[in-house]
Amino acid sequence: MYTISLSRFNLKLLNYLFLSLTFSWNIYGQDIKVPAVHSNIEVDEKGKLYYVEDGTKYYEKISKPKYTIQSVVGTPKGTDDGIEIDFGDLEGQITYGLIPYNQVKHPLPIYRFNKKLKKGKIAINIKDDFKYPYDFVNWKENKKLSIGYRFTNPKGKIIFDGVVSVKGDGPFTIAPAIYEGPFVSNITDNSVDLWFSTTLAVKAKANVDGQSYNESTASTFHHWKIDNLQANKEYTYNVEYDGIQQEYHFKTAPSKGSREAFVFGYSSDSRQGHGSGERDVYGANTYIIKKIAALAYSKDASFIQFTGDLINGYLSDYQELQLQYTNWKKAVEPYWHYIPFYTTMGNHEILGKRFVDEKGKVKAYIGNFPYATNSSEAAYAEAFVNPISSLESEDNSKYDPNSKEINFPSYKENVYSYTYDNVAMVVLNSDYWYAPSLGKNTNSSGGLHGYIMDNQLKWLKKTIAMYEKDKNIDHIFVTQHTPAFPNGGHARDDMWYFGNNEKRPFVAGKAVDKGIIQRRDQYLDILINKSKKVVAMLTGDEHNYNWLKLTKDMPIYPDNYPHKKLKISRPIYQVNNGAAGAPYYAQEVLPWSAHTQSFSVENAVCLFYVEGNKVEMVVWNPDTLNEIDRVQLR
């Protein structure tokens, strides 16, 4: 039994042109509609958006994207001797080599040649470059090959790692290539999602344990949900596209209630770092996240949870954001073939609108809309295949200005939960409907960094209650990007804001009822006082590793705090690991600093060893392979 996902159909490449045209029409046409949840955002007689403050209009800054997937995939064509790729008006250099699919466990390009683009084009002579004894994929005999290439700009910055597949032995023809994937996601004891994206539309096929699953229509996005599998069993799978195959394997989860020993990994904050090279691959520090994935895989991790700030983001173009997501996915792709990666959003995942003055200074900065097609949340859902929960949006909450319209973005695939054996992971979005300027200027309305909004909080309470009753679940982890108790770099925001409870979202010009510290306490009350199974909060945002044990003795309030204070009935942990490659933050002095343990600015991955009722966390530096920390959580 299988299903094909149509919700993402072709929005990776073929629909990008349609999306661009639609976006331009919405910006410059007359049909754009500002969501009712915003304030002081209007449309002029020419259909252009502006923000108004003290009677002055500040127009939206429209910027041409630097790079998109379209531009860096280019337009390849076959020639008598090889291929030619047209990258339009881009300049730079291509490094390229053959990819040994099905010959090694983690097939990556074996780079051999460098060439500069000439007027945006590059020619690769396959007959010359990969003749005997350099033809280690036997393309001459098989009459097919895949070439991996790395595109760098004139300054040497890596922009994209691409793939071109070719058929023939001269003349050559272009075949579809998988430019991201195949990936395994949402592995349970009886099912798995398989998915990948191709450069050209094709009818692809998945084969699992000897059974074939065919597509009825050609697409650039391919997705199957395979079910009726056996628990705790390794399955070989391969994918076919236009006669080309790739083969890997995955293992289903143990049966519910079996309580077998297993390991899972956790990290966050892999946006691009300093030092050039693979530490700065257009949007992501692929050097560190690749090492994190490799280390976790080598330690037999069953899955990896990655919570926010995957990429640099803060962009205004949908296609450019998708390119950065692709760069992140490509970095962990060699391991994602085999084990699932679960992700969620941080503040850097924003696709937004900036309103600027004549000097370019930002006066207001809000999340992008229309929400269904151009929001941060829609772009994120397009990029990943995560579980889908019952939570839809903040529509129909008490601050919804119009219950008959869709006024908020979707929670689809950015708030959800999943289980593996006796562990439940609850994934939240503390940067929902995020408006970056709201912390300083509330006039435009929007979501606040670090704030869990009402419907999401209700869903959290319901979800925790469900797992509390589940006899097969012993341990619950709750993860969101922002710490409840920041320790280094984010005392100014997260769930603290220097102790300023006045910080909160604004909807349609009105403040919501609860301030950030009140909402933090409501969130903690669910985890601590409504649960006996929640082990820890897994957070990031701060680019360091540390942990603390929240007890009734830990100070958590500013001086003279006037509101009701949380009663802590039992201890839980906060594990912060935002050390996946983003520029580090040093430690700050805060009320709970004496309780902060093992603070480190080393790159880190947390591995959780679960064995029945026991949970031990071992923290490694994936770059130097030294053990940073070891903590018995249960």
GUMAR-262692 format. One line per 3 residues: number of its first residue (from 1); for each residue x, y, z of C-alpha. Coordinates in Angstrom, 2 decimals, decimal comma, m for minus. Layout:
NUM) X Y Z; ...
END
This chain:
1) 0,00 0,00 0,00; 1,35 3,43 m0,83; 0,28 6,99 m1,48
4) 1,76 9,71 m3,65; 2,02 13,24 m2,27; 0,42 15,72 m4,65
7) 0,54 18,71 m2,28; 4,17 19,39 m3,25; 3,70 18,46 m6,89
10) 6,31 20,23 m9,03; 6,85 23,17 m6,69; 10,56 22,38 m6,64
13) 11,42 23,27 m10,24; 8,67 23,22 m12,84; 6,30 25,36 m10,81
16) 8,95 27,88 m9,83; 8,25 29,86 m13,00; 4,53 29,88 m12,25
19) 5,23 30,90 m8,66; 7,48 33,76 m9,80; 4,82 35,08 m12,15
22) 2,15 34,80 m9,46; 4,37 36,56 m6,94; 5,10 39,43 m9,35
25) 1,40 39,83 m10,08; 0,59 39,95 m6,38; 3,25 42,57 m5,77
28) 2,59 44,85 m8,70; m1,03 44,06 m9,52; m4,19 45,22 m7,85
31) m5,32 41,98 m6,19; m3,00 41,78 m3,18; m4,79 41,54 0,17
34) m3,13 42,34 3,48; m4,08 39,78 6,16; m6,41 41,24 8,78
37) m3,99 40,24 11,55; m1,51 42,94 10,52; m1,81 46,65 11,19
40) m0,55 49,75 9,38; 0,28 47,72 6,26; m1,59 49,00 3,22
43) m1,69 48,88 m0,59; m1,46 52,01 m2,73; m3,34 52,76 m5,96
46) m0,60 51,04 m7,98; m0,87 47,84 m5,97; 2,36 48,39 m4,02
49) 2,66 47,54 m0,34; 3,70 50,09 2,24; 3,92 50,47 5,99
52) 2,66 53,72 7,50; 4,00 55,28 10,69; 3,21 58,80 11,93
55) 1,68 59,57 8,54; 4,79 58,55 6,54; 4,69 55,73 4,01
58) 7,57 53,25 3,90; 7,47 50,96 0,87; 8,40 47,31 0,68
61) 11,92 46,64 m0,52; 11,79 44,31 m3,54; 15,15 42,63 m4,17
64) 16,20 40,35 m6,98; 17,41 37,01 m5,58; 21,14 36,40 m5,81
67) 20,70 32,71 m6,66; 17,84 30,26 m7,06; 17,69 26,52 m7,69
70) 16,69 27,32 m11,26; 19,78 29,41 m11,84; 22,30 27,01 m10,30
73) 20,79 23,89 m11,87; 21,08 25,72 m15,17; 20,00 24,39 m18,55
76) 22,08 21,38 m19,59; 22,08 19,89 m23,08; 23,87 16,97 m24,64
79) 26,58 17,34 m27,27; 28,56 14,94 m29,44; 31,37 14,79 m26,90
82) 29,61 15,46 m23,62; 27,37 18,18 m22,21; 27,03 21,93 m22,08
85) 25,36 23,73 m19,17; 23,99 27,25 m19,52; 23,82 29,13 m16,19
88) 22,46 32,33 m17,71; 24,12 35,47 m16,40; 25,96 33,73 m13,54
91) 29,73 33,88 m13,30; 32,13 31,64 m11,47; 33,71 28,21 m11,60
94) 32,57 24,61 m11,80; 34,41 21,74 m10,12; 33,15 18,39 m11,35
97) 33,59 14,62 m11,30; 31,75 11,30 m11,53; 29,36 10,00 m8,85
100) 29,74 6,25 m8,07; 26,08 5,40 m7,44; 25,57 1,84 m6,12
103) 29,32 1,31 m5,76; 29,80 2,89 m2,33; 27,55 3,32 0,70
106) 27,58 7,13 0,62; 27,97 8,13 m3,04; 29,47 11,60 m3,40
109) 31,12 13,26 m6,42; 34,79 12,42 m6,88; 35,92 15,83 m8,12
112) 38,67 15,88 m10,71; 38,37 18,99 m12,94; 37,89 22,77 m12,61
115) 36,58 25,08 m15,31; 35,55 28,71 m15,39; 32,23 29,71 m16,86
118) 32,44 31,63 m20,11; 29,48 33,92 m20,67; 27,53 31,80 m18,21
121) 28,27 28,51 m19,98; 30,52 25,53 m19,46; 31,32 22,55 m21,70
124) 32,32 19,16 m20,28; 33,99 16,71 m22,66; 32,95 13,34 m21,25
127) 34,88 11,37 m23,87; 38,11 13,14 m22,97; 37,74 13,77 m19,25
130) 36,45 10,34 m18,29; 38,17 8,02 m20,74; 40,16 4,96 m19,65
133) 41,50 4,69 m16,91; 39,29 7,43 m15,38; 35,96 5,75 m16,17
136) 35,39 4,08 m12,78; 31,59 3,98 m13,28; 31,81 2,09 m16,60
139) 29,77 4,68 m18,46; 31,20 3,54 m21,78; 29,67 0,12 m21,27
142) 26,50 1,16 m19,41; 25,86 4,22 m21,59; 24,82 6,30 m18,59
145) 26,57 8,35 m15,92; 25,97 11,06 m13,37; 28,29 14,03 m12,96
148) 28,40 15,96 m9,70; 29,45 19,59 m9,88; 30,18 22,32 m7,36
151) 29,35 25,86 m8,41; 31,43 28,62 m6,79; 31,05 32,34 m7,48
154) 33,92 34,60 m8,64; 34,93 35,20 m5,00; 35,28 31,47 m4,37
157) 32,13 31,11 m2,25; 30,43 27,73 m2,68; 26,86 28,26 m3,87
160) 25,54 24,82 m4,79; 26,39 21,15 m5,34; 24,48 19,91 m8,37
163) 24,04 16,75 m10,44; 23,65 16,16 m14,17; 22,74 12,69 m15,44
166) 23,59 11,70 m18,99; 22,80 8,84 m21,36; 24,64 7,54 m24,39
169) 28,28 7,28 m25,43; 28,31 10,12 m27,94; 26,21 11,90 m28,90
172) 24,91 12,33 m25,33; 21,43 13,20 m24,08; 20,39 14,71 m20,75
175) 18,46 12,46 m18,36; 16,66 13,38 m15,14; 18,95 13,59 m12,11
178) 18,12 13,48 m8,41; 19,35 16,81 m7,08; 18,20 16,11 m3,51
181) 17,51 12,71 m1,98; 16,38 10,02 m1,90; 15,43 10,51 1,76
184) 13,71 8,28 4,33; 11,37 10,10 6,71; 8,76 9,39 9,37
187) 9,93 5,85 10,06; 7,55 3,92 12,32; 7,29 0,25 13,24
190) 5,29 m0,40 10,05; 5,82 2,47 7,60; 8,24 4,92 5,98
193) 8,09 7,93 3,64; 10,45 7,87 0,65; 10,97 11,09 m1,32
196) 13,32 12,91 m3,66; 13,42 15,69 m6,25; 14,58 15,48 m9,86
199) 15,84 18,10 m12,28; 13,35 17,03 m14,96; 9,81 15,69 m14,72
202) 9,77 11,90 m14,90; 7,64 8,95 m13,85; 9,72 7,46 m11,08
205) 9,48 4,12 m9,31; 10,31 2,96 m5,81; 11,12 m0,66 m5,03
208) 10,97 m1,85 m1,41; 11,76 m5,43 m0,48; 11,00 m6,59 m4,02
211) 7,70 m4,73 m4,35; 7,36 m1,89 m6,88; 5,46 1,36 m6,48
214) 4,93 3,25 m9,74; 3,93 6,85 m10,38; 1,10 7,51 m12,80
217) 2,20 11,03 m13,74; 5,54 12,67 m14,45; 6,76 15,04 m11,75
220) 9,89 16,64 m10,35; 8,87 15,76 m6,78; 8,40 12,12 m5,87
223) 6,90 10,87 m2,60; 5,61 7,51 m1,46; 4,30 6,43 1,91
226) 5,10 2,74 2,20; 3,16 0,86 4,88; 2,38 m2,70 5,98
229) 6,04 m3,22 6,89; 7,38 m5,41 9,68; 8,78 m3,91 12,87
232) 12,50 m3,76 13,59; 13,45 m5,02 10,14; 16,04 m3,74 7,66
235) 14,64 m3,15 4,18; 16,57 m2,62 0,98; 15,04 m0,03 m1,32
238) 15,93 1,44 m4,67; 14,53 4,23 m6,76; 14,36 4,26 m10,55
241) 14,08 7,28 m12,81; 14,44 7,03 m16,59; 16,45 3,82 m16,33
244) 18,83 5,09 m13,65; 18,79 3,44 m10,22; 20,05 4,16 m6,72
247) 19,93 1,59 m3,91; 20,02 2,09 m0,11; 18,33 0,65 2,98
250) 16,41 1,66 6,12; 15,31 m0,07 9,31; 11,82 0,17 10,77
253) 11,31 1,07 14,43; 10,90 m1,63 17,08; 7,40 m2,77 17,97
256) 5,56 m0,46 20,34; 6,24 m1,42 23,91; 9,34 m3,50 23,10
259) 11,67 m1,09 24,94; 14,78 m2,08 23,00; 17,93 m0,01 23,48
262) 18,49 2,69 20,84; 20,23 6,02 20,22; 19,01 9,30 18,75
265) 20,79 12,56 17,98; 19,95 16,20 18,59; 21,36 19,53 17,40
268) 20,37 22,90 15,94; 21,73 26,15 14,44; 23,71 25,24 11,36
271) 23,38 28,50 9,48; 26,48 29,54 7,62; 29,60 30,17 9,69
274) 32,93 31,90 9,24; 36,03 30,56 7,54; 34,78 30,14 3,94
277) 34,79 26,78 2,19; 32,15 24,30 3,30; 31,56 26,27 6,50
280) 29,85 28,86 4,30; 27,85 27,12 1,57; 25,23 29,70 0,64
283) 23,06 29,56 3,73; 24,49 26,63 5,69; 27,60 25,44 7,51
286) 27,63 22,16 5,61; 31,05 21,25 7,01; 29,77 20,81 10,57
289) 26,32 19,40 9,84; 27,82 16,77 7,56; 30,17 15,79 10,39
292) 27,28 15,75 12,87; 25,31 13,44 10,59; 28,34 11,21 10,00
295) 29,13 10,90 13,70; 25,53 10,19 14,69; 25,23 7,60 11,93
298) 28,49 5,94 12,99; 27,10 5,69 16,55; 24,03 3,85 15,19
301) 21,58 6,71 15,77; 18,07 5,69 14,77; 17,07 9,27 13,92
304) 18,23 12,86 14,32; 16,13 15,79 15,57; 17,29 19,20 14,29
307) 15,44 22,19 15,72; 15,71 25,45 13,84; 18,11 27,87 12,16
310) 19,11 25,30 9,61; 19,99 28,12 7,20; 20,80 31,81 7,07
313) 17,38 32,72 5,69; 15,95 36,19 6,38; 15,13 36,33 2,67
316) 12,28 37,80 0,65; 12,37 35,42 m2,33; 10,74 31,99 m2,11
319) 13,07 30,34 m4,62; 16,21 31,68 m2,94; 15,03 30,27 0,40
322) 14,45 26,88 m1,22; 18,03 26,90 m2,52; 19,36 27,36 1,00
325) 17,14 24,53 2,24; 18,47 22,33 m0,57; 22,05 23,10 0,47
328) 21,20 21,95 4,01; 19,55 18,79 2,78; 22,46 18,02 0,44
331) 24,91 18,23 3,35; 23,23 15,43 5,32; 21,94 13,55 2,27
334) 24,54 10,72 2,40; 23,13 9,69 5,81; 19,51 10,68 5,24
337) 19,39 7,89 2,66; 19,33 5,55 5,67; 17,99 7,29 8,80
340) 15,35 10,03 9,17; 16,05 13,67 10,02; 13,22 15,59 11,72
343) 13,37 19,37 11,57; 11,46 22,46 12,61; 11,67 26,22 12,22
346) 13,78 28,86 13,93; 13,91 32,60 13,41; 16,33 32,30 10,47
349) 13,80 30,30 8,46; 11,87 33,50 7,81; 10,64 34,56 4,40
352) 9,72 38,16 5,03; 8,77 41,63 3,84; 10,96 44,61 4,74
355) 9,61 48,16 4,66; 12,42 50,71 4,45; 13,01 54,46 4,45
358) 14,87 56,39 1,72; 18,23 55,41 3,22; 17,32 51,73 3,28
361) 16,82 51,55 7,04; 14,21 48,95 8,00; 11,14 50,48 9,64
364) 9,02 47,32 9,79; 9,77 43,67 9,06; 7,02 41,05 8,96
367) 6,47 37,52 7,69; 5,62 37,06 4,03; 2,13 36,54 2,62
370) m0,14 35,27 1,04; 0,21 32,64 3,78; m0,91 29,65 1,72
373) 1,76 30,10 m0,95; 4,44 32,59 0,13; 4,76 32,45 3,91
376) 7,79 31,19 5,81; 5,68 28,26 6,95; 4,52 27,36 3,42
379) 8,09 27,45 2,09; 9,23 25,28 4,98; 6,48 22,70 4,41
382) 7,48 22,61 0,76; 11,08 21,80 1,63; 10,54 18,91 4,07
385) 8,45 15,80 4,69; 7,64 15,84 8,40; 4,66 14,38 10,28
388) 1,39 16,29 10,04; m0,50 16,95 13,28; m4,09 17,95 13,95
391) m3,00 21,54 14,66; m3,86 23,77 11,70; m3,11 27,40 12,59
394) m3,96 30,19 15,05; m7,23 30,78 13,22; m10,31 30,66 15,45
397) m8,28 31,62 18,50; m9,77 34,35 20,67; m7,62 37,00 18,97
400) m8,60 35,99 15,42; m10,12 39,17 13,91; m12,31 37,31 11,42
403) m13,34 33,69 11,96; m14,68 33,43 8,41; m11,27 33,96 6,79
406) m7,84 32,33 6,96; m5,79 34,93 8,81; m2,73 32,99 9,98
409) m0,12 30,74 8,37; m0,26 26,97 8,70; 1,37 24,77 11,35
412) 1,66 21,98 8,79; 4,92 20,07 9,28; 6,44 22,67 11,64
415) 4,51 21,59 14,77; 4,03 17,86 15,26; 4,97 14,84 17,36
418) 6,34 11,39 16,66; 7,37 8,30 18,59; 10,17 5,79 18,42
421) 9,82 2,76 20,68; 9,28 4,17 24,21; 10,21 7,79 23,37
424) 7,88 10,57 22,19; 9,25 13,75 20,63; 7,00 16,84 20,66
427) 8,17 19,44 18,14; 7,06 23,07 18,58; 7,49 26,28 16,60
430) 8,51 29,21 18,81; 8,96 31,42 15,73; 5,49 31,05 14,26
433) 4,17 34,03 12,23; 7,45 35,69 13,13; 7,86 39,44 12,61
436) 11,54 40,35 13,25; 10,83 44,03 13,99; 8,12 43,31 16,57
439) 10,52 43,20 19,51; 11,23 46,91 19,01; 8,21 48,16 17,08
442) 4,73 46,66 17,51; 2,94 48,91 15,00; 2,84 46,31 12,21
445) 1,68 43,44 14,49; 3,06 39,91 14,18; 4,50 36,95 16,06
448) 7,21 37,35 18,69; 10,45 35,38 18,72; 10,21 32,76 21,47
451) 6,43 32,93 21,98; 4,18 29,85 21,85; 0,77 31,12 20,75
454) m2,61 30,02 22,15; m3,69 27,25 19,77; m0,23 25,75 19,79
457) m0,17 25,79 23,59; m3,55 24,03 23,73; m2,27 21,43 21,26
460) 0,83 20,92 23,42; m1,28 20,30 26,51; m3,46 17,82 24,66
463) m0,46 16,03 23,12; 1,38 15,70 26,43; m1,79 14,31 28,03
466) m2,07 11,75 25,22; 1,48 10,49 25,77; 1,02 10,48 29,54
469) m1,75 7,90 29,06; 0,24 5,86 26,50; 1,62 2,80 28,30
472) 4,20 2,29 25,56; 5,82 5,70 26,18; 8,26 6,16 29,07
475) 10,09 9,33 28,04; 8,88 12,56 26,43; 11,18 15,20 24,96
478) 9,84 18,63 23,96; 11,82 20,66 21,49; 11,55 24,21 20,22
481) 14,17 26,58 18,87; 14,24 29,07 21,75; 15,34 28,24 25,31
484) 13,05 28,86 28,26; 16,23 29,92 30,08; 18,82 31,50 27,75
487) 22,42 31,32 28,91; 24,58 32,83 26,21; 23,70 35,40 23,55
490) 19,93 35,60 23,88; 19,12 37,15 27,24; 17,62 39,97 25,12
493) 14,90 37,69 23,73; 13,97 33,97 23,69; 11,57 33,37 26,62
496) 13,18 36,06 28,79; 13,65 39,51 27,14; 15,76 40,72 30,08
499) 12,79 39,85 32,32; 10,39 42,14 30,44; 6,98 40,47 30,50
502) 5,48 43,25 28,33; 6,94 41,57 25,25; 4,23 39,62 23,42
505) 2,64 39,17 19,95; 0,32 41,81 18,56; m2,68 40,82 16,43
508) m4,49 43,42 14,35; m2,88 46,15 16,43; m3,79 44,65 19,80
511) m1,53 42,95 22,33; m2,37 39,37 23,32; m3,25 38,75 26,97
514) m0,16 36,96 28,22; 3,36 38,36 28,20; 6,43 36,29 27,33
517) 7,28 35,22 30,91; 3,66 34,38 31,70; 3,52 32,28 28,53
520) 6,84 30,64 29,42; 5,34 29,61 32,75; 2,21 28,20 31,11
523) 4,44 26,18 28,80; 6,56 24,93 31,73; 3,48 24,10 33,79
526) 2,38 21,64 31,10; 5,81 20,01 30,94; 6,39 19,85 34,69
529) 3,08 19,77 36,55; 0,89 18,11 33,91; 3,46 15,44 33,11
532) 5,62 12,86 34,81; 7,25 11,67 31,60; 8,81 14,84 30,15
535) 12,57 14,40 30,55; 13,92 17,53 28,94; 13,44 20,54 26,72
538) 15,79 20,40 23,72; 16,56 23,95 22,55; 18,94 25,97 20,42
541) 19,12 29,57 19,15; 22,16 30,20 21,33; 25,25 28,94 19,53
544) 26,71 26,91 22,36; 26,10 23,75 24,35; 24,97 23,70 27,98
547) 22,40 22,15 30,26; 20,58 22,98 33,46; 18,26 21,13 35,79
550) 15,21 23,20 36,62; 14,29 22,72 40,26; 12,19 24,69 42,73
553) 15,41 26,25 44,07; 16,44 27,80 40,75; 15,64 31,56 40,46
556) 13,65 32,19 37,28; 12,01 35,64 37,73; 13,09 39,27 37,49
559) 13,01 41,39 40,63; 9,54 42,54 41,73; 7,74 40,28 39,27
562) 4,03 41,10 39,81; 2,32 38,06 38,28; 1,54 34,60 39,58
565) 4,66 32,45 39,85; 5,07 28,86 38,70; 5,15 26,10 41,29
568) 7,69 23,47 40,28; 6,59 20,02 41,45; 9,48 18,06 39,95
571) 12,76 18,73 38,14; 13,28 18,62 34,38; 16,27 19,40 32,19
574) 16,89 22,03 29,56; 19,53 20,90 27,08; 20,67 23,66 24,76
577) 22,63 22,59 21,71; 22,82 25,34 19,12; 26,41 24,39 18,30
580) 25,99 23,04 14,77; 28,19 25,59 13,06; 26,66 29,05 13,46
583) 28,97 31,74 14,96; 29,31 31,11 18,71; 27,89 33,04 21,67
586) 29,73 33,29 25,01; 28,05 32,88 28,40; 25,98 35,65 29,99
589) 25,23 36,30 33,67; 21,57 35,56 34,40; 19,49 34,66 37,48
592) 19,97 30,92 36,85; 23,66 31,02 35,85; 24,73 29,10 38,94
595) 22,61 26,20 37,69; 24,06 26,24 34,17; 26,37 23,28 33,57
598) 29,01 22,28 31,01; 28,85 25,51 28,99; 30,89 25,05 25,81
601) 31,27 26,86 22,48; 32,68 23,76 20,76; 30,65 22,32 17,90
604) 28,48 19,62 19,40; 26,00 16,83 18,78; 23,98 15,32 21,63
607) 23,42 11,57 21,49; 20,71 10,16 23,76; 21,11 6,51 24,75
610) 17,72 5,09 25,70; 17,52 1,71 27,39; 14,20 0,96 29,05
613) 13,76 3,44 31,91; 17,29 4,82 31,54; 18,36 7,82 29,43
616) 21,99 8,91 29,17; 23,20 11,88 27,10; 26,69 11,80 25,61
619) 27,89 14,95 23,84; 30,57 14,86 21,16; 32,51 17,40 19,14
622) 31,90 16,12 15,58; 34,96 17,93 14,26; 37,61 16,68 16,71
625) 35,72 13,58 17,97; 36,39 14,38 21,61; 33,73 13,72 24,24
628) 32,44 17,02 25,66; 30,02 15,79 28,28; 28,16 12,80 29,71
631) 24,97 13,18 31,78; 22,60 10,59 33,22; 19,15 12,12 32,69
634) 17,21 9,16 34,05
END
